[in-house]
Amino acid sequence: LKTTSAIPYCLSDTSLFVLRLSSYTVRWSKLSTGLISSATMSFAGQVAMSAANAAASNMHSQVGQAIGKPLENLSGSKAANHAEINWVDFNYPPFVRLIHYRVDELPTTLTGIVRMFNISFLVTVLACLLNFIDTIIIVGSSDAPFKWVVQSGIHLLILPACALATFYCGYRGLCEPDATLASRFKMAQPILALIYFFMAIVPFGCAHGLAEFSKIDDHTQGQGSGFWTVAIIVESCLWGGNTALAALNSVRAAKYDMMNGDGGPLTGRF
């Protein structure tokens, strides 16, 4: 009887152990499945986040590279011929850094032309700055009105800015090439040449043109002024030379377009 009763007892312990082992196995399987699922979802989330960040970074880079470029470049439909030039590397004029300009990035066919564009801009800045200093001295040593100083200060702000914008349109319009920028240059450069001509001849306010020689005595009580005379000569020479340079730049840009623009000048919407 003891032996007979012991066998069911052992069987019951074994069955209980098996059941518990099965239960633990099922629980571990569920736990492992959950951990694997969580890890998989976490990894997938990280991959998705990385892809989103890469896409956002790429979009930001494209937008940054498009600054200062024509809008059609965003679509990629226009083939660029200026892959070496980073137009968003603003390094000119010195200390102001409004545009990008480097002569060593230009093709040899454009180096001389673009340098002349830049020289015209520099002469404009020099002439306006010299006029401002001369006007302050003239007003302080004669009966000339103080409003001449104000006028000269306005010229110092406006004319160099217009000359810089014109220079950039010509420089980049020929390098890209961009028909719109080139056409703007061909319209603005002759207008600036006409303004320079008037600055060299007409004695209008602070503009000390050649015709101002006859007005020196009116503001110096008939005593004349050696400094004023020299100022007129120097400024008139600068403006006159810049007039010729601006006219030459217009002609050279038009000739370059005819030689490199499929037999005709570039046209574009202003």
C-alpha positions in Angstrom: 0.0 0.0 0.0 2.8 2.4 0.7 4.4 1.8 -2.6 1.2 2.1 -4.4 0.4 5.5 -2.6 3.9 6.8 -3.2 3.8 6.6 -7.0 0.8 9.0 -7.4 2.5 11.3 -5.0 5.7 11.4 -7.1 3.7 11.8 -10.2 1.9 14.7 -8.7 5.2 16.5 -7.8 6.6 15.9 -11.3 3.4 17.1 -12.9 3.5 20.2 -10.7 7.1 20.9 -11.7 6.4 20.4 -15.3 3.4 22.8 -15.1 5.5 25.4 -13.3 8.3 25.0 -15.8 5.8 25.4 -18.7 4.3 28.5 -17.0 7.8 30.1 -16.6 8.6 29.2 -20.2 5.5 30.9 -21.5 6.1 33.9 -19.4 9.8 34.2 -20.5 8.7 33.8 -24.1 6.2 36.6 -23.8 8.7 38.8 -22.0 11.4 38.1 -24.7 8.8 38.8 -27.5 7.9 42.1 -25.8 11.6 43.1 -25.4 12.3 42.2 -29.0 9.3 44.1 -30.2 10.2 47.2 -28.1 13.8 47.0 -29.4 12.6 46.7 -32.9 10.2 49.6 -32.6 12.9 51.7 -30.9 15.4 50.9 -33.7 12.8 51.7 -36.3 12.0 55.0 -34.6 15.6 55.9 -34.5 16.0 55.1 -38.2 12.9 57.2 -39.0 14.2 60.1 -36.9 17.6 59.9 -38.5 16.0 59.9 -42.0 13.8 62.9 -41.0 16.8 64.8 -39.7 18.8 64.0 -42.8 16.0 65.2 -45.0 15.6 68.4 -43.0 19.3 69.1 -43.1 19.4 68.5 -46.9 16.5 70.9 -47.4 18.1 73.5 -45.2 21.4 73.1 -47.2 19.5 73.6 -50.5 17.7 76.7 -49.3 21.0 78.1 -48.0 22.7 77.5 -51.3 19.8 79.1 -53.1 20.3 82.5 -51.4 21.1 85.1 -54.0 20.4 82.8 -56.9 17.6 83.0 -59.4 14.5 81.1 -58.3 14.6 78.7 -61.3 17.8 77.1 -59.8 15.7 75.6 -57.0 14.0 73.3 -59.4 17.3 72.1 -60.9 16.1 72.8 -64.4 18.9 75.2 -65.1 22.4 73.8 -65.6 24.9 75.8 -63.6 28.2 76.7 -65.2 29.7 78.1 -62.0 30.1 75.1 -59.8 33.4 76.4 -58.4 31.9 79.7 -57.3 30.2 79.9 -53.9 27.9 82.9 -54.3 26.8 82.8 -50.6 30.4 83.3 -49.4 30.0 87.0 -48.8 33.4 88.7 -48.7 33.1 92.0 -50.6 33.4 94.9 -50.1 35.9 94.6 -47.2 34.4 95.0 -43.7 30.9 95.3 -45.2 30.7 91.9 -47.0 27.5 92.2 -49.0 28.4 90.1 -52.0 30.8 87.5 -53.2 33.7 88.5 -55.4 37.0 86.8 -56.2 39.0 87.4 -59.3 40.8 84.0 -59.2 37.5 82.2 -59.6 36.8 83.8 -63.0 37.5 82.3 -66.4 40.3 84.1 -68.3 37.8 85.5 -70.8 36.1 87.5 -68.0 38.9 88.5 -65.8 39.7 91.8 -67.5 36.1 92.8 -68.0 35.0 92.2 -64.4 38.1 94.0 -63.1 37.0 97.1 -65.0 33.5 96.7 -63.5 35.1 96.7 -60.1 37.4 99.6 -60.8 34.4 101.7 -61.8 32.8 100.9 -58.4 36.0 101.8 -56.5 36.4 105.1 -58.3 32.8 105.9 -57.4 33.5 105.3 -53.7 36.7 107.3 -53.8 35.1 110.3 -55.6 32.1 110.4 -53.2 34.4 110.1 -50.2 36.7 112.8 -51.5 33.7 115.0 -52.3 32.4 114.7 -48.7 35.7 115.7 -47.2 36.2 118.5 -49.7 32.7 119.8 -49.0 33.2 119.9 -45.3 36.4 121.9 -45.7 34.9 124.3 -48.3 31.8 124.9 -46.1 34.0 125.5 -43.1 36.2 128.0 -44.9 33.7 129.9 -47.1 30.2 131.2 -47.3 29.0 127.9 -48.9 25.7 126.6 -47.3 25.8 123.7 -44.8 23.2 121.9 -46.9 26.1 121.0 -49.2 27.5 118.7 -46.5 24.1 117.0 -46.2 23.9 116.6 -49.9 27.4 115.1 -50.1 26.6 112.7 -47.3 23.5 111.5 -49.2 25.6 111.1 -52.4 28.1 109.1 -50.3 25.4 106.6 -49.3 23.4 106.3 -52.6 26.0 106.4 -55.4 28.3 103.7 -54.1 25.4 101.5 -53.3 24.0 101.9 -56.9 27.5 101.3 -58.3 28.0 98.1 -56.2 24.6 96.7 -57.3 25.4 97.5 -60.9 28.9 95.9 -60.6 27.4 92.8 -59.1 24.8 92.5 -61.8 27.4 92.7 -64.5 29.9 90.4 -62.7 27.4 87.6 -61.9 25.3 88.1 -65.0 28.3 87.3 -67.2 29.7 84.5 -64.9 26.5 82.5 -64.5 25.5 83.5 -67.3 22.2 85.1 -66.2 20.2 87.1 -68.8 18.2 89.0 -66.2 21.2 90.3 -64.3 23.1 91.0 -67.5 20.2 93.1 -68.9 20.0 95.0 -65.6 23.7 95.8 -65.9 23.3 97.0 -69.4 20.5 99.4 -68.4 22.1 100.7 -65.1 25.7 101.2 -66.3 24.9 103.8 -69.0 22.7 105.6 -66.5 25.5 105.8 -64.0 27.8 107.0 -66.8 25.5 109.9 -67.4 25.3 110.7 -63.7 29.2 110.7 -63.5 29.3 113.0 -66.5 27.0 115.6 -64.8 29.1 115.3 -61.6 32.2 116.2 -63.6 30.7 119.2 -65.4 27.7 120.7 -63.6 28.2 122.7 -60.3 25.0 121.5 -58.7 25.1 121.9 -54.9 27.9 119.8 -53.5 28.9 118.5 -57.0 32.2 120.4 -57.7 32.1 120.2 -61.5 34.3 122.1 -63.8 31.7 124.9 -64.3 32.0 125.7 -60.5 35.2 127.7 -61.2 33.0 130.7 -61.9 31.2 130.4 -58.6 34.2 130.3 -56.2 34.4 134.1 -55.9 30.6 134.2 -55.0 31.3 132.2 -51.8 34.7 133.6 -50.9 34.0 137.4 -51.1 36.0 137.6 -54.3 39.2 136.3 -52.8 39.2 132.9 -54.4 40.3 129.6 -52.9 43.3 127.5 -53.9 41.9 124.5 -52.1 38.6 124.8 -53.8 40.3 125.1 -57.2 42.3 121.9 -56.6 39.2 120.1 -55.3 37.3 120.9 -58.5 40.1 119.7 -60.7 40.7 116.4 -58.9 37.0 115.6 -58.5 36.2 116.5 -62.1 39.0 114.2 -63.3 37.7 111.3 -61.2 34.2 111.7 -62.4 35.2 112.3 -66.0 37.5 109.2 -66.0 34.7 107.1 -64.4 32.3 108.3 -67.1 34.6 107.0 -69.8 35.2 103.7 -67.8 31.5 103.1 -67.3 30.8 103.7 -71.0 33.6 101.3 -71.9 32.2 98.7 -69.6 28.8 98.9 -71.2 30.4 98.4 -74.7 32.6 95.5 -73.6 29.7 93.8 -71.8 27.6 94.0 -75.0 30.4 92.7 -77.1 31.0 89.8 -74.8 27.3 88.9 -75.0 27.4 89.0 -78.8 30.5 86.7 -78.9 29.3 84.2 -76.2 25.5 84.5 -76.3 24.8 82.5 -79.5 25.3 85.4 -81.8 23.1 88.0 -80.0 23.0 90.0 -76.9 21.5 88.4 -73.8 17.9 89.5 -73.1 15.9 89.2 -70.0 13.1 90.6 -67.9 14.1 93.6 -65.8 
